[in-house]
Amino acid sequence: MSKRWLINGVLFGVLIILVALIRAELERARFVPLLTDLTAADVYRVEILRPGEPAISLIQTALGWHLETPFQIDAENARVNRMLGVLEAPVERSFPAQSADLRELGLLPPRLRLRIDGRELQFGLTDPIAKTRYVVADGLVHLIPDYLYHLLIAPPIDYVSAKLIPLGFAPIFGRLGENPLAAETLSALAALHAERVEVMSEMLIGTPLVLKAEDGTALDFLVSTDRKRWARPNQRLLYVLSEPVALMFDPNVSDPFADMHLGSNQRETLEGGPTPQSPSQTSELGSLAAPPIVHLPPDDHSLPRIEQAPALYDEPNKPVPNGLGQDPFAPEPNLESSPIH
C-alpha cells in the first residue's frame, strides 16, 4: 500500500514538472521583444533630427515636457508621450546591421534620427510587404510597426502646448493697454487653452497685454480686436481661440512692480552717466556749466581788464554824466601805467 502511494507521488511530481516546462515554453513563445527597455517616464532629453528640417529638442522637467528648440516654450505632454511610445514598439524581426545593405533600406543616411539621452535610433524605409519600418539600434536592424512614425516627422509647431499661460506661471497682475485686469480674469486666463497654435507669418495688429508673476517675470501678448487671436511676438507664435475671451477690468488694481521698474531705470541712469537736467535746471545753471575762457598774451601777462561803462538804472539809453560811478580818489590810468624813471 505504501509502495503504491510512493509511486503515485513520484508520478504526480513528474507531472507538475512537465506542466511547468510546458508553461514556460508557451510564455517564451508568446514573449515579443521591444525596441528598447526605456519608457517615456525614464527619459530626460529627446532630439529629433531630419535632413533639411529644424531640429526638435525637448527636455522633461518636474512640470512636464518643455521645448528647447526651435521654440522655447511648454510642449504638449500627451503628444510627446505618445510619440515616445516608439521606444516600446514590438520588434517583429531583427538581424545584424553588418549583413544588410543599409543604403537600400534607407538607413545610409537614415531618414530620421531619434536621440534619447545619448542613445540613438535611426529610422529608414518601410518593408513593402509587411509594412514595417527598418530601425537601427545597438548594431541591429529591427522591423517594427509603422503606426508611430507620423508623430516623429510632425512639424515642431505640433509639439507646442495649446495652453495659453505656461505651467508654473501664476499671474498676479495684468493689464490690457493701460487697463488693469480683474483677479477673476487672471484666473480664467491661467486655465485657457487655444483651439490651435500657429507660427506667426506676419505681426498681429492688436492691443498689448502684459501679465506679471510674483517674481516680476512678465509675459507679453498682442490681443486682436475680437480677442480670439493671442500672439506671443517674442516666440513668433499665434494662439487661436474658438471663443473670444471676456476680459474684466479693475481700476483699483495697481502694478506692484511700478516702483521697482522706476528704481531700475534710475539705477541704469546712474550707471550709464549723469542724470539729464530738467529744462529749468539747465536755464538756471547754464552759466555755471562751463568755466570762462581766459586767453594770455605771449608775455604771460593777463589782458588788461576792460571796465564796462556804467548805465543809469531807470534810463539805460540816456548818456551818463561825466565822472558818474568813478572813484574820485583813484589815480589816473595814464599815470599808473607810465614807467617811473
Number of C-alpha atoms within 10 A of each C-alpha: 5 7 8 8 10 11 11 12 12 10 12 12 11 12 12 11 12 12 11 12 12 12 12 12 12 11 11 10 9 9 10 13 14 16 21 15 9 15 13 17 9 11 13 13 17 22 18 20 20 15 11 6 11 13 15 21 19 23 17 19 10 5 11 14 25 25 21 17 14 14 19 14 18 23 26 18 17 13 16 22 14 12 17 22 14 23 16 16 19 17 18 15 13 16 13 13 17 10 9 13 11 18 12 10 19 19 22 13 14 21 15 21 21 19 16 19 13 9 10 16 18 20 25 22 20 18 14 8 6 12 14 19 21 26 26 23 17 12 10 16 26 23 23 25 17 17 12 15 14 9 16 20 14 11 13 20 16 16 24 24 25 21 20 22 18 17 15 9 16 18 22 18 22 26 21 18 14 12 15 21 25 19 16 12 16 19 13 12 18 17 12 14 17 18 13 16 23 15 14 15 9 9 12 17 11 17 16 16 20 19 23 20 15 13 11 15 11 15 17 16 23 22 22 16 11 10 17 16 22 24 27 19 15 10 13 14 19 25 23 20 19 12 12 13 15 9 15 14 16 14 10 8 15 14 13 13 14 9 10 12 12 11 12 11 12 13 12 12 13 11 10 9 9 8 11 9 10 8 10 9 10 13 10 10 12 11 10 9 9 8 7 8 5 7 10 9 8 7 6 8 9 11 10 6 6 6 6 6 9 13 15 13 8 7 9 10 9 10 10 14 10 7 8 12 12 10 8 9 6 8 9 9 8 8 9 10 8 8 7 6 3
